[in-house]
C-alpha cells in the first residue's frame, strides 16, 4: 500500500542526523486497546508520528531500498517506451522494404532481436520490482514492530533480518499470485459467457458495467487482503495461505477504511505516473521540451514516489495493529519481541509460541 505525507516530510527525511530525545514518547505510544478507534485520518496521523520520530532509520531504509525501487519503477516506463518506439520504427521500415531483399531479411532479424530485448527487459524489471518490493515491506514492517515492542533497532540489524523475512513474504506472494490468477481466469470466463449470450441485446451494456464494477471491487478486496497478509507473515507464525486467511478475518470491520486508504493512495500513484508520462516520457519527441524541464519533473516524481511508498508501507503495518485491536486480539509485546529476535539467529520455522495472541475485554 502507498501513501502521501505532508510536503514538509521530505525535510525530515533528509535531516537524518537528528533524533528526538524520546522517540518512544511520540511514536507507537498509544495503548493497543485504543488503536481500534483510529479512523481514516487517525491512521495517517499515527504513520506521520512514527516516521518523524524515527526519521533516521526510515531515511536509511529509504535510501537503501525504497529509493532504488522508485527509480526502477519510473525508469522502466522511460526505457520501455524507448524500446517500443524503436520496434515500431523498424517495423515501419520493414513494411516499406521489398520482400525477399537482403535489407528485408536484415530488418526481419533485427526486429526479432528487438522484441527479444524488449521482453527480457520486461522480465528483468518485474523480477527486480518484486524483490525490492518484498525487501522494502520486510524492512518497514520489522522496524515498526521493533518500535512497538521498544526494541533497540538499527539499520544494520534491519538489513540483517530482511533476507530472512523476505523468504516468508515470497511464499505469501506466490499464494496471492495464484489467487489473483484464478480470479482473473474466472473473470475472463464470465466475460466470454457475456460476449456469447448477451451480445447485441438490450442487457449488453448494463450487464458489462455490473461485471466490471464487481471485478474492480473484488480486485481491491483481494489486494487489501494480500497487503495485510504480508504484515501477518512478518509478525506472526502464519505465512502463505494461512496468512491470507488470517488477514481475511482481521480486515472484517475495517474494510471500508482500508479500501478508502487504498483507493486514495493508488489514485496518488496514478497522478505521479501521469505527470511523469506527460512531462518526462512523452516530451522526448517534442521540440519545445527542454532537457532541464524533463530532469526537473523526473526528480520531482521520484521524490513524491518514494515518500508515497514509504508512508504506504507504514500505514499498511499500522492498519494491522488497528485490526488486531478491533478484534480484541492483544499482542503480547514480550513474545512479539522474542519472535523478532528469532530473525536475528539462524532461520527456523516459527511456532505458535512466537507470537502469543490473547483476548482482552474492552
N, C-alpha and C positions, 0 to 999 in steps of 0.2 A: 504494500500500500504506500501511496505517496502523499506528501503534504507540502504546504506552503507557509512558512513562518513570516512574521513581520519583517519589513525591509531592514531594520537595524540589526537583525540576527547575523548578517554577514560580518559586521564589525566585531561581533562577539566571537564568531568562529575563528577569524584570523588572529584575534588577540589571545592566543592560547597560552601566553606566558603568565597570565594572571589567574588566580584562584579566588573563590570566596573563602572567607575564614572558616565557615562551617557548611560545607556543601550539603550535608545531610539535613540541615535545617531548612533548606529551600527546595530540596528535591526528594520525592518519594517519602515525605514526612506525614502523609495522610494515612489515617488508620484504614486498614483494609475494609472494615465494615462500611466506611464512608465512600469507598471507591464506586459502589453501585449507583451513587447519586450523581456521578459526573455525567453531564449531558454532552451535547454536541460541542458547545464552547468550552465546557469544563475539561474535556479531553484535550483540546488544543492548548488550553492554559497549562495543564499539567505537563504536556510534552514540552512546551516552551520553557517551563521551570527546570525540567530535567536537563535539557540541552545547555541552557545558560549556566546552571550550577556546575555542570561537568563539561564545560566547553573545551577544555584541553584534550581530554580523552576522545571526545567526539570529533574534534578538529583533526586529531591524528588518524582516527578511523576514516574520516572523510578524505584526507589526502592520500591514504594508502589504498583504499578500496572504492569508496563512493565516487571520488573524482575520476579515476580511470573508467569506472562503469559509465558515468555520464558522458565522458569523452567518446567512448566506443559507441554509445547509443546514438550520439549526434553525428559522429564521423561516418557511421555506417550509411546514413542517408546520403551524405555528400558523395562518398566513394561509389555506392551502389548506383546512384543516379548517373554518375560519370561513366561507369562501365556499361550501363544500359544504353546510354546515348551513343556510345561508340559502336555497340552492336547494331543499333538502328542505322547508323551511318554506313556501316559495312554492308548491311542488308540492302539498303537503297542502292549502293554502288553495284552490288551483285545483280540486282534487277536490271540495271542499265548496261550490263556486260553481256556480250554474246555468249550464249550457252555453248559449252564444249571447247571454248577457247582456253588458252593457258592462263589468262588472267581470271577467267571464271573459276577454274579449278583452284587457283591460289586463294581467291576470296572465299570459296566454299570451305576450304581447310581453315582459313583464318577465322571465319565466323564461328566455326565449330570450336576452335580453341578459345575464342572469346566467351562463348557460352559456358564452357568448362570452367574458365577463370571466374566467371560471374557466380556460378553455383558453388564453387569451392569457397569463394569469399563469403557467400551467404552462410555456408555450413560453419566456417570458422567464426563468423560473427555470432551466430546463435550459441555456439559452444562456449565462447568467452563470456557472452552475456549471461548465460545460465550459471557458469562457475562463479563469476563475480557477484551475481545477484544472491546466490546462496551464501557466499562468504560474507557479504555485507549484512545479510539477515542474521547469520551466526554471530557476528561481532556485536551488532547493536543489541540483540536480544540478551546475549550473555552479559554485556555491560550493564544493561538496565536491571537485570536480575541481581547482579553483584551489588549494584547501588541499593536495591530494595532490601537485600539481606545485610547491608552495611559491611560488605567485604571490601578489603583493600583491592582495588582494581587498577592495573597499569596497562599501558598499551602493549608492552612485551608479553604480559600474561594473556591478554585478549588474543593476540596473534598466535600464541602457542596453543590456545584452545580451539580456535576457529577451524583448523583442518579436521579435528575430531568431531565437532558438532556438525560440520558440513556433510559428513557421511550419513548422519541421521536425516538431515534435510533432503539429501538426494533421494533417499528411499521414499520419503513423503512426496517429493515432487513427482517421482515416477508413478506413484499410485494416483496422484491428482491428474497426471497426464493421461493415464488410462481412462480415468473417469471422464475427462473432457473429450477424449477421442470417442468414447461410447456415446456421449451426449450429442456431439456433432454428427455422428453417424445416424443416430435416431432422428435428429433434426433434418438431415438430408433425406431420409426415408419419408418423413412427413411431407416435406416439400415435393418429393417425387409423386407421392399419392395425391397431393393437392393439384399438381400440374396435370395429372391424368384424369381425375374425377371432376374437378371444378373449373377447368379452363373454359373460357367463353360462356360462363354462366353469371347471373346477377350476384351470386355469392363469392365470386372470384376475388375481388379486391378486398372486401371486408374480412374474409377468411385469412387472406395473406397477411393483412395488418395484425390480426389477432395472433397468428402464428409467430410473427416477428417480435411482437411485444412479449409473448410468453417466452420465446427463445432468449431475448435480452435479459428478462427478469431472472431466468434460470442461470444464465451465464454469470450475472452479477452475484447471485447467491452462491454459486459454486466457487467463484473466485474469492469471495469473503471467507468461505469455509476453508479453502486452501491456505490463505494467508494466516488465519488463526491456527490452523494445523501446524504451520511452520513454527510458531511460537511454542505450541504444545510439544513439538518434537524436541525442542531445546530444553524446556523447563520441566518436563515430566518424563516418565519412563515409556510413554507411548510414542510410536512413530509409524509411518506408513499408513495403512488403512485404519489402524487403531486411533491414530492421531486425528484422522479425518472424521471418524465417528465421534470422537471426544469433542472436537471443535463444533460439530453439528449440534451437539447437546448444549454446549456453552453459549452459542450465539443466540439461543432462544431468549426472547425478552429484550434483546439489544440489536435485533436485526435492522430495525428502521434507522437507528443512529449510525450503525456501521455502514449501512447502504448509503446514507446521505454523505458520510465522510468519503466513502469510496468514490461516489459519483463526482463529488466536488474536487477531489484530488486528481482524478483522471481527466476531468474537464480542464484543470490547470495544465496537466501534462499535454493534452491536445493543443492548448493555446501555445505552449512553448514550441511544440513541433510545427505548428502553422507559421509562427513567427520565424522560426529557423528556415523553413522551406521557402517562405516568401522573400526573406532578406539575405539569405546566405546561399541556398541551393539553386533556386530558380533565377537568381540575378546574375548567375555566371554568364549568361548569354546576352545580358542587357548592356548596351554600350554606355548608358548613363550611370551604371552602378560602379562605384569606386571600390577598390580593393580594401581600403581602410574601413569603409562602411560595413563590408561583409565581415571583416575581422571583428569589428566592434559588436555587431549583432551576434556573432558566433560566441564571443566571450560572455556576453550578457546571458544568452540562452544556457550556456554551460553553468554559469553561476546559479541561475534560477533552478536549473535541473538538479544540481547536486544538493541544494537546500531542500528541494521538494522530496527527493529520495530519502534524505536523512530524516526529515520530520515524518515522512510516511512510515518508515520502519519503527521510529519511536512510538508513534501513535498506534501502530499495529500491536506493539507489545503492551501498551497501556490498556488498550481495549481488552486484551486477555485478562488483565487484573480486574477490570471493571466487570467482565463476565463472571469471573470466579467469585467476586463479591456479590454479584446479583443472585447467584445460585447458592450463596452461603457456604461456599467451599473455602474454608480457611487454609491458606498455605503456611505450613509450619516453617518459619524462617530458618531455624537451625537445620532441619532436614533438607531444605532447599539449598542452604549453604553447603552441606555435605554433598549434595547432588552436583553442584557446580565445582566443588573441589575434586570430584571424581574425574572431571575432564582434564585435570592437570596431570594425572598419573597415566598409566597405561590404559588404553581404551578397553573397557569390558562391557558386556551387556548390562544394562541397568535393571534393577529390581524395583518392585513397588515400594520398597522402603526408602528409596532415594528421595521421593517427593511425597510426603505424607499429607493426605487431604483429610481435614476434619470438618464436621458440620458444626456450625455455631448458631446460636439463637439470636435473632435480632431483638 
